[in-house]
């Protein structure tokens, strides 16, 4: 005799509903996690209260320059500096960000980019 998948059986009913609940829960978790993105840009201006930073981003494929505003929240991390006020116009920064409510760009991690040149302390070294 062939067994069928009859949902009137208590074990199969529990397994079905547990699977359905797990699938629903996992889909909700995926929807809640915004995707992190990274870009490098030139600093234009830091807000006086250090709540936001304006940067110019040059798209590598189209060569188009766009002005973007990134905002600080309680999850923002600063790499090797204490406050956004330490950044100056023209410096290059690398920003990891997510898109928040109302399409605001929220900083998750920001770091200065060290451009190539001599190691620190050897700028005036002329050789032996």
NORDA-V872243 format. One record per pair of residues at least 6 apart in sequence whose ideal C-beta (glycine too) atoms are under 7 Angstrom apart, sorted by the first residue. I is the first residue (numbers start at 1). J is the second residue. Records with the same first field share a line. If there is no record, write none. Layout:
I->J + J
This chain:
5->12
6->12
7->13 + 16
34->98 + 99
36->96 + 98 + 108
37->97
38->94 + 95 + 96
39->57 + 95
40->92 + 93 + 94 + 113
41->55 + 56 + 57 + 68 + 93 + 95
42->55 + 56 + 90 + 92
43->53 + 55 + 87 + 88 + 89 + 90 + 91 + 93
44->54 + 55 + 56 + 67 + 89
45->54 + 89
46->53 + 84 + 85 + 87
50->72 + 83 + 84 + 85
51->71 + 72
52->69 + 70 + 71 + 72
53->70 + 84 + 87
54->67 + 69
55->68 + 70 + 93
56->65 + 67
57->66 + 68
58->65
68->105
69->105
70->95 + 97 + 105 + 107
71->104 + 105 + 106 + 107
72->84 + 107
73->106
75->108
76->107 + 108
77->108 + 109
78->110
79->109 + 110 + 111
80->111 + 112
81->112
87->93
91->112
92->113 + 115
93->110 + 111 + 112 + 113
94->111 + 113
95->107 + 110
96->108 + 109
97->105 + 106 + 107 + 108
98->106 + 108
99->105
100->106
